[in-house]
Amino acid sequence: MSFDANKIKQLSAKHPKSPVTYTYGTAGFRTKADVLDSVLFRVGLLAVLRSQSHNGRTIGVMVTASHNAAEDNGVKLVEPLGEMLKQSWEAYATSLANAETEDALLKALENIVQKEGINMSAPANVVIARDTRPSGENLVAALKDGVAALGGNLTDFGIQTTPQLHYVTRCINTKGTPEAYGEPTNEGYYAKLAEAFKRLVGGKQKLAQFHVDAANGVGAIAIRGLLNAIGGDLTATIVNDNINDAAKLNHDAGADFVKVQQREPVGLKLIPGENYASLDGDADRIVFYYADEAGKFRLLDGDKIATLAAGFIMDQVKAGQVTINGAPVKVGLVQTAYANGSSTAYVKEVLKVPVEFTETGVKHLHHKAEEFDVGVYFEANGHGTVLFSKAAIQAFHTTHGQKEEQQRALRILRALSDVINQAVGDALSDLLLVVAVLVNQGRTFAEWDSAYTDLPSRLEKVKVKRRADFVPTDADRRLVKPEGFQQKIEAVVAKFNKGRAFVRPSGTEDVVRVYAEADSRENADLLAKTLCDLVAKDYGEGAASGSSSGVQHFEKGLVPLDAGALNGSGLRVLIVHTRWNLPIVEALLEGARSTLTSLNVSASDITIKSVPGSYELPFAAQSLIRQSSPKYDAVICIGVLIKGSTMHFEYIADATSQGIMRVGLDEGVPVVFGVLTCLTEDQALERAALGKGADKGHNHGVDWGQAAVEMALLNKGK
């Protein structure tokens, strides 16, 4: 064996695996902090192996859960140049995290060493950092044990933003080379960005009053450090900067909250003419916003940032007459199929910047952007950056301008390549980028926003029998299978003014996502509905086998059992409900409670607990089950999700349904899914018997109460 198995076993015993299945994805590992201890230990092991596979180059490890609530945490690895972990190594991370025994863990380690041909005598260097979450300190201790178990060298940078750790990792690995990126310290990070920013805006008129929402996260520390380094060239009021109260982290604040809720965070009252920005919890994404003359909230998201940056850089490249081997520097913008059609048209037709499309996901965007000399990419959530090739940076520095306009453009390009954190999306770097561009253009937020208007859009999903039947191409924008189905989509889209739509399969479940946009909200909704119906008719769960003739229809609602068939006497039932959309939730709660008592469940045997939102339901249910003695016989999770104009609805609905199912399977207790997932408020009201029409609808809480008793008895063998 090529490592000290006894040492690994000894240290691993301090961090026993939780009964949870983990998956390493784009965000690394991310879940409730109290089930991550063993994961952090094993990530420490993997970081050492990854460094050794790079012959001792430094690997970064960041402990954070970004925009999640404070009780969550996570961890992700950083490659030597600040990139995300190589995709083939994600599977290794997953296998280590899920090894059930110490022997299985050793076997998984041996597998990595053998497959990658790792020289275990090579040095290993790891740098780590964490955000402000209270759980971070203990998780870092587990991480350090993992690094120590394989004899790696470790440097702890303490509390940092995610982009700062990416920056430090890149600086360490490029120090002393022609590609040296900077001084690998927090001070070096602030100094590099500040110096470049001052070169961009020095002597120019500042923007109007600026306010930055720090989401009560680690960004509050970093933004103050950066502003101190910049001095008078940028001043801002910082709000939501309480890093000492964990409950406030990302609560009603931060980039994700602002984008999803389409309103300002707590602590800010928008004033027309002033400028606002929100960071997320670990400061790797940012969105901007303002109030128009009528006082209406206006969001400037990742698409707006991308178009602003791409257009400005293209102007400077042209003015600077920069070439590489005699050819003009190639500037390009990378988007996914979800980018609004108005932004794409504006970039192509007005800015004259080439646009390339790629599959959804930061990794795909980053790799596609590397194909340009200067590649710009931002997700709609505000995460993104600009990548400059070595050849482009060299050209900026070796081109000698003949006229002042050309010289000025070259100075701007040199400074831009320094102010932008190319290692990863960086909220603070992107803040400086946006401010610098607007200052140089002499534009306001409102003028920036007026460049184009997003088309109304709608995103839906449809359950299908086999998602594998749907094979996308052209960066998910078209289908090659089922044969002929793309032509049907195009025939429908052609009927709508400015219509655009695509259908793509989910990567994790048997559903397809349907995106549609058109010239009006009504048309976008109708286009989406028409395509959803088309998918359901031909390939939905109810479609006749081997036929596309239609969908089977069933009577809605739970078919009741014969009277007297259910007797809940002696059963203990837990109901966990949310406080979002509380009037509807309370009606559903009463429907479930009254049904339980009608089925002979004693009122004293019904426990009712509340949580903030649906995302918290699985954790609360599992925690309360484990605290109970004897265990509850059944649990009902009640919540109401109503779709808004973003993808937040889909993410929460998916996570909640999967989490609730997992709790029941893991704990051996029936857990009833009582979460309404509605497209409109009226739909939710009707399902709580609160409808606005003569027919008030049916209270689904009644069905959930009956299901809880039925499943509890089944679980007892009755």
C-alpha positions in Angstrom: 0.0 0.0 0.0 1.3 3.4 -0.9 0.0 5.3 2.1 -0.2 4.8 5.9 -3.5 2.9 6.2 -3.4 2.8 10.0 -3.1 6.6 10.2 -6.0 7.1 7.8 -8.2 4.7 9.8 -7.2 6.4 13.1 -8.1 9.9 11.9 -11.1 8.7 9.9 -12.6 7.2 13.1 -13.0 10.7 14.4 -15.2 11.6 11.5 -17.7 8.7 11.0 -19.9 8.8 7.9 -23.4 10.0 8.2 -26.3 7.9 6.6 -26.5 10.3 3.7 -25.6 9.9 0.0 -23.5 12.7 -1.3 -22.8 14.0 -4.8 -20.0 16.4 -5.9 -21.4 18.8 -8.5 -20.7 22.3 -9.8 -21.0 23.7 -6.3 -19.0 20.9 -4.8 -20.6 19.2 -1.8 -23.4 21.3 -0.3 -26.0 20.3 2.3 -26.8 20.6 6.0 -23.6 21.3 8.0 -24.3 18.7 10.6 -23.8 15.8 8.1 -20.6 17.1 6.5 -17.9 16.2 9.0 -16.9 13.0 7.3 -17.1 14.7 3.9 -14.6 17.4 4.9 -12.1 14.8 6.2 -12.3 12.9 2.9 -12.0 16.1 0.8 -8.8 16.7 2.7 -7.6 13.3 1.5 -8.6 14.1 -2.1 -6.9 17.5 -2.1 -3.6 15.9 -1.2 -4.0 13.4 -4.0 -4.9 16.1 -6.5 -1.9 18.1 -5.5 0.4 15.1 -5.9 -1.2 14.4 -9.3 0.0 18.0 -10.2 3.5 17.2 -8.9 3.0 19.3 -5.8 1.2 22.3 -7.2 -1.1 23.9 -4.7 -4.8 23.0 -4.5 -7.4 25.2 -2.9 -10.3 24.0 -0.7 -13.1 26.4 0.1 -15.6 25.7 2.8 -18.8 27.6 2.0 -22.5 27.2 1.0 -22.7 30.5 -0.9 -26.2 31.9 -0.9 -27.7 29.1 1.2 -29.0 29.6 4.7 -26.6 29.6 7.7 -27.4 26.0 8.8 -26.0 24.7 5.5 -22.4 24.4 4.5 -20.3 22.9 1.7 -16.9 22.4 0.3 -15.3 22.6 -3.2 -11.8 22.1 -4.5 -9.9 24.7 -6.6 -7.4 23.7 -9.3 -3.9 25.3 -9.6 -5.0 28.2 -11.8 -8.1 28.9 -9.9 -10.4 26.7 -12.0 -13.1 24.4 -10.7 -12.1 20.8 -10.0 -11.5 18.8 -13.2 -14.8 17.0 -14.0 -13.2 13.5 -14.0 -12.2 14.0 -10.4 -15.7 14.9 -9.3 -16.5 11.1 -9.5 -13.5 10.4 -7.2 -14.9 13.0 -4.7 -18.3 11.3 -4.7 -16.8 7.8 -4.3 -14.7 8.9 -1.3 -17.6 10.7 0.4 -19.9 7.7 0.1 -17.5 5.0 1.2 -19.4 3.2 4.0 -16.5 1.8 5.9 -12.9 2.7 6.5 -11.8 -0.3 4.4 -14.0 0.9 1.6 -12.4 4.3 2.0 -8.9 2.8 1.7 -10.0 0.9 -1.4 -11.4 4.1 -3.0 -8.1 5.9 -2.3 -6.1 3.0 -3.8 -8.4 3.2 -6.9 -7.6 6.9 -7.4 -3.9 6.4 -7.0 -3.8 3.5 -9.4 -6.0 5.1 -12.1 -4.2 8.4 -12.0 -0.7 7.0 -11.6 0.0 9.2 -8.6 3.5 9.3 -7.1 2.7 9.1 -3.4 6.2 10.4 -2.6 5.5 13.7 -4.4 4.9 16.7 -2.3 1.4 17.9 -1.6 0.3 21.5 -0.9 -3.1 22.6 0.1 -4.6 26.1 0.9 -7.9 26.4 2.7 -10.4 29.1 3.6 -14.0 29.4 4.9 -16.8 31.8 5.0 -18.4 33.2 8.2 -20.8 30.3 9.0 -20.5 29.0 12.6 -20.1 25.5 11.4 -17.0 26.4 9.4 -14.5 26.1 12.2 -15.3 22.5 13.0 -15.5 21.5 9.4 -12.1 23.0 8.7 -10.8 20.9 11.6 -12.0 17.8 9.8 -10.5 19.0 6.6 -7.1 19.5 8.3 -7.3 15.9 9.6 -7.8 14.6 6.1 -4.8 16.6 4.8 -2.7 15.4 7.7 -3.7 11.8 7.1 -1.8 11.7 3.8 1.0 14.0 5.0 0.1 17.1 3.0 1.3 20.6 3.7 -1.5 23.0 4.6 -1.9 26.7 4.8 -5.1 28.1 6.4 -6.1 31.5 5.1 -9.0 31.7 7.6 -12.1 33.7 6.6 -12.1 34.7 2.9 -14.5 35.0 0.1 -14.5 32.2 -2.5 -12.9 34.4 -5.2 -10.1 35.4 -2.8 -9.2 31.8 -2.3 -9.3 31.2 -6.1 -7.1 34.2 -6.5 -4.6 33.1 -3.8 -4.4 29.6 -5.3 -3.6 31.0 -8.8 -1.0 33.5 -7.4 0.9 30.8 -5.5 1.1 28.6 -8.5 2.2 31.3 -10.9 4.6 33.1 -8.7 8.0 33.6 -10.3 6.6 32.8 -13.8 5.8 35.1 -16.7 2.1 34.6 -15.9 2.6 35.7 -12.2 -0.9 36.8 -11.1 -0.2 38.8 -8.0 0.7 38.6 -4.3 -1.0 35.6 -2.7 -2.5 37.5 0.3 -5.7 39.4 1.0 -3.7 42.6 0.9 -2.3 41.6 -2.5 -5.8 40.9 -3.7 -7.1 44.3 -2.6 -4.1 46.1 -3.9 -4.2 44.6 -7.4 -7.9 45.3 -7.9 -7.6 48.8 -6.4 -4.6 49.9 -8.4 -6.2 48.7 -11.7 -9.5 50.4 -10.8 -7.9 53.7 -10.1 -6.1 53.6 -13.4 -9.5 53.1 -15.0 -11.5 55.9 -13.3 -8.9 58.3 -12.0 -9.8 61.9 -12.7 -13.3 61.1 -14.0 -16.6 62.0 -12.6 -17.9 59.4 -10.1 -21.2 57.6 -10.2 -24.1 58.8 -8.0 -24.4 57.5 -4.4 -23.7 53.8 -4.2 -25.1 51.2 -1.8 -23.8 47.6 -1.4 -25.8 44.8 0.3 -23.3 42.3 1.7 -25.8 39.6 2.6 -24.4 39.6 6.1 -21.7 37.3 4.8 -17.9 37.3 4.3 -18.3 39.8 1.5 -18.9 42.5 4.2 -15.3 42.1 5.3 -13.9 42.0 1.8 -15.8 45.0 0.4 -14.5 47.1 3.3 -10.9 46.0 2.7 -11.3 46.8 -1.0 -12.8 50.2 -0.5 -10.0 51.1 2.0 -7.5 50.2 -0.6 -9.3 52.2 -3.3 -9.7 55.3 -1.3 -11.7 58.3 -2.6 -12.2 56.9 -6.2 -15.1 54.8 -4.9 -17.2 55.3 -1.9 -20.2 53.2 -0.9 -22.6 52.7 2.0 -22.5 49.0 3.1 -25.7 47.5 4.5 -26.4 43.9 5.8 -22.9 43.6 7.1 -23.6 41.7 10.3 -21.3 38.7 10.2 -21.8 37.9 13.9 -25.4 36.8 13.7 -25.6 33.6 11.7 -29.4 33.8 11.4 -29.0 36.9 9.2 -26.7 35.3 6.6 -28.5 35.6 3.2 -31.8 36.2 5.1 -33.9 38.6 3.0 -30.7 39.9 1.6 -28.0 39.0 -1.0 -27.9 38.6 -4.8 -30.0 35.5 -4.9 -32.8 37.0 -2.8 -32.9 40.2 -4.9 -33.0 38.3 -8.2 -35.6 35.8 -7.1 -37.9 38.2 -5.2 -37.3 41.1 -7.7 -37.1 43.6 -4.9 -34.5 45.4 -2.7 -33.1 43.6 0.4 -34.0 44.4 3.9 -32.1 47.5 5.1 -32.5 49.4 1.9 -35.1 51.8 0.6 -34.6 52.6 -3.0 -34.2 56.2 -4.0 -34.4 57.2 -7.7 -31.1 58.4 -9.0 -29.0 56.3 -6.6 -27.2 53.0 -7.4 -27.4 49.6 -5.6 -25.7 46.2 -5.7 -26.1 42.9 -3.8 -23.4 40.3 -3.2 -24.2 36.8 -2.3 -23.0 35.0 0.8 -19.5 34.2 -0.4 -19.2 37.1 -2.8 -18.8 35.2 -6.0 -21.9 36.7 -7.7 -23.5 40.1 -7.9 -26.6 41.8 -9.3 -27.3 45.5 -9.6 -30.6 47.4 -9.4 -32.1 50.9 -9.0 -35.5 52.7 -8.8 -36.8 54.3 -11.9 -38.4 57.8 -11.9 -41.7 56.2 -10.8 -39.9 54.4 -7.9 -40.3 51.0 -9.6 -37.6 48.4 -8.8 -35.4 47.6 -11.9 -33.0 44.7 -11.9 -29.7 44.6 -13.8 -28.8 40.9 -13.9 -26.0 38.8 -15.4 -27.2 39.3 -18.9 -27.0 43.0 -18.5 -23.6 42.8 -17.0 -22.4 40.6 -19.9 -23.6 43.0 -22.6 -22.2 46.0 -20.8 -18.7 44.4 -20.5 -18.7 42.8 -24.0 -19.7 46.1 -25.7 -17.2 48.2 -23.9 -14.3 45.8 -24.4 -15.1 45.5 -28.1 -15.0 49.3 -28.4 -11.6 49.5 -26.7 -10.1 46.7 -28.9 -11.3 48.5 -32.0 -10.0 51.9 -30.8 -6.7 50.4 -29.7 -6.3 48.7 -33.1 -5.1 45.6 -31.2 -4.1 42.6 -33.4 -2.7 39.1 -32.7 -0.5 37.8 -35.6 -2.0 40.4 -37.8 -5.6 39.5 -37.1 -8.0 41.6 -34.9 -8.4 40.4 -31.3 -11.4 38.2 -31.2 -13.9 39.3 -28.6 -16.9 37.1 -27.9 -19.9 36.6 -25.6 -20.9 33.1 -24.4 -24.5 32.5 -23.5 -26.8 29.5 -22.8 -30.2 28.7 -24.3 -31.7 30.5 -21.3 -30.3 33.9 -22.2 -33.1 36.2 -23.1 -33.4 36.7 -26.9 -33.4 40.5 -26.6 -29.9 40.4 -25.0 -28.6 38.1 -27.8 -30.1 40.3 -30.5 -28.7 43.5 -28.9 -25.2 42.0 -28.7 -25.2 40.7 -32.2 -27.0 43.5 -34.1 -26.1 46.6 -32.1 -22.8 45.8 -30.4 -21.6 43.7 -33.3 -20.0 41.2 -30.8 -20.0 37.5 -31.8 -22.2 35.3 -29.6 -21.6 31.6 -29.0 -23.9 29.2 -27.2 -23.0 26.3 -25.0 -24.7 23.9 -22.6 -26.0 25.2 -19.3 -23.4 25.4 -16.4 -20.5 27.5 -15.4 -17.9 24.9 -16.6 -19.3 24.9 -20.1 -19.5 28.7 -20.2 -15.9 29.0 -18.9 -14.5 26.5 -21.4 -16.3 28.1 -24.3 -15.1 31.5 -23.4 -11.5 30.3 -23.5 -12.0 29.9 -27.3 -12.0 33.7 -27.7 -9.0 36.0 -27.3 -11.3 37.9 -24.9 -14.3 35.8 -23.8 -17.2 37.2 -21.7 -19.7 35.1 -19.8 -22.2 35.7 -17.0 -25.1 33.6 -15.9 -28.4 35.4 -15.2 -27.8 35.1 -11.5 -24.8 37.4 -11.7 -22.0 34.8 -11.6 -19.4 35.3 -14.4 -16.2 36.9 -15.5 -14.1 37.9 -18.5 -11.2 35.7 -19.7 -8.2 37.2 -21.5 -5.9 34.9 -23.4 -2.1 35.1 -22.9 -1.8 36.4 -26.4 -4.4 39.1 -25.9 -2.7 40.4 -22.7 0.6 40.4 -24.5 -0.9 42.3 -27.4 -2.3 44.9 -25.0 1.1 45.6 -23.6 3.2 45.4 -26.8 0.9 47.5 -29.1 2.1 51.1 -29.2 -0.6 53.7 -29.9 0.1 56.4 -32.4 -2.8 58.7 -31.3 -4.2 59.6 -27.9 -7.4 57.8 -28.6 -5.5 54.6 -29.4 -3.2 55.0 -26.4 -6.2 55.6 -24.1 -7.9 52.4 -25.3 -4.7 50.4 -24.7 -4.4 51.8 -21.2 -8.0 50.8 -20.5 -7.5 47.3 -21.8 -4.4 46.7 -19.7 -6.2 47.9 -16.6 -9.3 45.8 -17.3 -7.2 42.6 -17.6 -6.0 43.4 -14.0 -9.3 44.5 -12.4 -11.1 41.4 -13.6 -10.5 38.2 -11.5 -10.1 35.7 -14.3 -9.8 32.8 -12.0 -13.5 32.7 -11.1 -16.7 34.8 -10.9 -15.9 37.5 -8.3 -18.6 39.9 -7.1 -16.1 42.6 -6.0 -14.1 42.4 -9.2 -17.3 42.6 -11.2 -18.5 45.5 -9.1 -15.4 47.5 -10.1 -15.8 46.4 -13.7 -19.3 47.7 -14.0 -18.5 51.0 -12.2 -15.4 51.5 -14.3 -17.3 51.0 -17.6 -20.2 53.3 -16.6 -17.7 56.0 -15.4 -15.8 55.8 -18.7 -19.0 55.9 -20.7 -20.6 58.7 -18.6 -23.7 56.6 -18.3 -26.2 56.0 -15.4 -27.8 52.8 -14.3 -31.0 53.8 -16.1 -29.1 54.5 -19.3 -27.4 51.1 -19.1 -30.8 49.5 -18.5 -32.4 51.2 -21.5 -30.0 49.5 -24.0 -32.6 46.7 -24.5 -35.7 45.3 -22.9 -36.1 41.6 -22.0 -38.8 39.7 -23.8 -41.3 38.1 -21.4 -40.4 34.4 -20.8 -41.8 31.3 -19.1 -40.0 28.2 -17.9 -42.0 25.0 -17.2 -41.4 21.3 -16.9 -43.3 18.3 -18.0 -43.1 14.7 -16.6 -42.3 12.2 -19.4 -42.0 8.5 -19.5 -38.3 8.5 -20.5 -36.2 11.6 -20.6 -33.6 9.6 -22.7 -36.1 9.9 -25.6 -35.2 13.6 -25.8 -31.7 14.2 -27.3 -30.7 17.9 -27.6 -28.1 19.5 -29.9 -27.0 23.0 -30.8 -26.3 23.9 -27.1 -29.6 22.5 -26.0 -31.6 24.8 -28.4 -32.9 22.1 -30.7 -33.9 18.4 -30.5 -32.6 15.7 -32.8 -34.8 13.1 -31.0 -37.7 12.3 -31.0 -37.5 12.4 -34.7 -39.8 15.1 -36.2 -40.6 16.7 -32.8 -38.3 19.7 -33.4 -40.3 20.5 -36.5 -43.5 20.4 -34.4 -41.9 22.9 -31.9 -40.9 25.2 -34.7 -44.4 25.1 -36.3 -45.9 26.3 -33.0 -43.2 28.9 -32.4 -43.8 30.4 -35.8 -47.3 31.4 -34.8 -46.0 33.8 -32.1 -44.5 37.3 -32.7 -40.8 37.2 -31.5 -41.4 33.7 -30.4 -38.5 31.4 -29.3 -38.6 28.2 -27.4 -36.7 25.0 -26.7 -37.3 21.7 -25.0 -34.5 20.0 -23.1 -34.3 16.9 -20.8 -33.5 17.1 -17.1 -30.2 15.5 -16.2 -31.6 14.0 -13.0 -35.3 13.0 -13.4 -37.8 12.0 -16.0 -38.9 15.5 -16.9 -38.2 17.9 -19.8 -37.9 21.7 -19.4 -39.8 23.9 -21.7 -38.6 27.5 -22.2 -40.6 30.0 -24.1 -40.4 33.7 -24.8 -42.6 36.0 -27.0 -43.6 39.6 -27.4 -46.0 39.7 -24.5 -46.5 38.0 -21.1 -49.7 36.4 -22.4 -48.1 35.1 -25.5 -45.0 33.7 -23.7 -47.4 31.9 -21.3 -49.5 30.6 -24.1 -46.5 29.4 -26.1 -45.1 27.6 -23.1 -48.5 25.9 -22.4 -49.0 24.9 -26.0 -45.6 23.2 -26.0 -46.1 21.6 -22.6 -49.4 20.1 -23.9 -47.6 18.9 -27.0 -44.9 17.1 -25.0 -47.5 15.6 -22.6 -49.7 14.4 -25.4 -47.0 12.6 -27.2 -44.5 11.6 -24.5 -46.1 12.4 -21.1 -46.5 9.8 -18.4 -50.1 9.2 -19.4 -49.5 8.9 -23.2 -50.6 5.6 -24.7 -47.7 3.1 -25.2 -46.4 3.3 -28.8 -48.9 6.0 -29.7 -49.0 9.7 -29.8 -52.8 9.9 -30.0 -53.4 11.4 -26.6 -53.2 11.4 -22.8 -55.1 9.2 -20.5 -57.3 11.2 -18.1 -58.2 10.3 -14.5 -60.5 11.7 -11.9 -58.4 14.1 -9.7 -58.2 13.7 -5.9 -57.6 10.8 -3.5 -60.2 8.0 -3.8 -61.5 7.5 -0.2 -61.5 4.1 1.4 -64.7 2.6 2.7 -66.0 4.2 5.9 -64.4 2.6 9.0 -61.5 1.2 7.0 -59.0 3.5 8.7 -58.7 3.7 12.5 -55.9 6.0 13.7 -56.4 5.4 17.4 -53.0 5.3 19.2 -51.1 6.8 16.2 -48.6 9.7 16.8 -48.5 12.1 13.9 -46.2 15.0 13.3 -47.2 17.9 11.0 -44.5 20.3 9.9 -45.7 23.4 8.0 -44.2 26.5 6.4 -44.9 30.1 7.2 -44.7 31.2 3.6 -48.2 31.8 2.1 -49.5 31.3 5.6 -53.2 31.9 5.0 -53.3 29.0 2.5 -51.0 26.9 4.6 -53.3 27.3 7.7 -56.3 26.1 5.7 -54.4 23.0 4.6 -53.1 22.4 8.1 -56.7 22.5 9.5 -57.9 20.1 6.7 -55.2 17.6 7.7 -55.7 18.1 11.5 -59.4 17.7 11.3 -59.2 14.6 9.1 -56.7 13.0 11.5 -59.1 13.5 14.5 -62.0 12.3 12.5 -60.0 9.1 11.9 -59.6 8.6 15.7 -56.1 10.2 16.1 -56.1 11.9 19.5 -55.5 15.6 19.4 -52.9 15.1 22.1 -51.0 12.7 19.7 -50.8 15.4 16.9 -47.6 17.5 17.1 -47.5 20.7 15.0 -44.3 22.5 14.2 -43.5 25.4 11.8 -40.4 26.2 9.7 -39.7 29.3 7.5 -40.1 27.7 4.0 -40.5 24.6 2.0 -36.7 24.1 1.6 -36.5 23.6 5.4 -39.2 20.9 5.6 -37.0 17.8 4.9 -34.4 18.8 7.5 -37.0 19.7 10.1 -39.0 16.5 9.6 -35.9 14.3 9.9 -34.6 16.1 12.9 -37.9 15.9 14.7 -38.3 12.2 13.9 -34.9 11.5 15.4 -35.7 13.5 18.5 -39.0 11.6 19.1 -39.2 8.6 21.3 -40.9 6.5 20.3 -40.8 7.6 16.7 -43.8 9.3 15.2 -45.9 6.9 13.2 -46.4 9.4 10.3 -45.3 12.9 9.3 -47.1 15.4 7.0 -45.0 18.2 5.4 -47.2 21.1 4.4 -46.1 24.0 2.3 -47.2 26.2 -0.7 -44.9 27.1 -3.6 -46.2 29.5 -6.2 -44.2 30.1 -9.4 -42.7 33.5 -10.0 -40.8 34.8 -13.0 -37.5 33.0 -12.2 -36.2 29.4 -11.9 -36.3 29.6 -8.0 -39.7 27.7 -8.0 -38.2 24.8 -9.9 -35.1 24.5 -7.7 -37.1 24.6 -4.5 -39.8 22.3 -5.7 -37.3 19.7 -6.9 -35.1 19.9 -3.7 -38.1 19.8 -1.4 -39.8 16.8 -3.1 -36.6 14.8 -3.2 -35.7 15.7 0.4 -39.1 14.7 1.8 -39.0 11.4 -0.1 -35.5 10.7 1.3 -36.5 11.4 4.9 -39.2 8.8 4.7 -37.0 6.2 3.1 -34.0 6.9 5.5 -36.1 7.0 8.7 -38.5 4.2 7.9 -41.5 6.5 8.7 -44.2 7.5 6.2 -43.7 11.1 5.2 -46.6 12.6 3.3 -45.7 15.2 0.6 -48.2 18.0 1.4 -46.5 20.8 -0.6 -48.6 22.5 -3.3 -46.6 23.5 -6.3 -48.8 25.9 -8.2 -48.3 28.2 -11.2 -50.7 30.8 -9.8 -52.1 32.0 -6.5 -55.6 31.1 -7.7 -54.5 27.5 -8.2 -53.2 27.4 -4.6 -56.4 28.9 -3.2 -58.5 26.3 -5.0 -56.4 23.5 -3.6 -57.0 24.8 -0.1 -60.8 25.2 -0.6 -60.3 29.0 -0.7 -61.1 29.6 -4.3 -62.6 32.9 -5.5 -65.4 31.4 -7.5 -68.6 29.7 -6.5 -66.7 26.4 -6.4 -64.2 27.0 -3.7 -62.2 23.9 -4.7 -61.0 21.0 -2.6 -58.8 21.1 0.5 -55.9 18.8 -0.2 -55.0 18.8 3.5 -57.9 16.3 3.9 -56.3 13.9 1.6 -52.9 14.2 3.3 -54.5 13.5 6.7 -56.1 10.3 5.3 -52.8 9.3 3.6 -50.9 9.7 6.8 -53.2 7.3 8.7 -53.3 4.8 5.9 -49.5 4.7 5.5 -48.9 4.5 9.2 -51.1 1.5 9.5 -49.5 -0.1 6.4 -46.1 0.5 8.0 -47.3 -1.3 11.1 -48.5 -4.3 9.1 -52.2 -3.5 9.7 
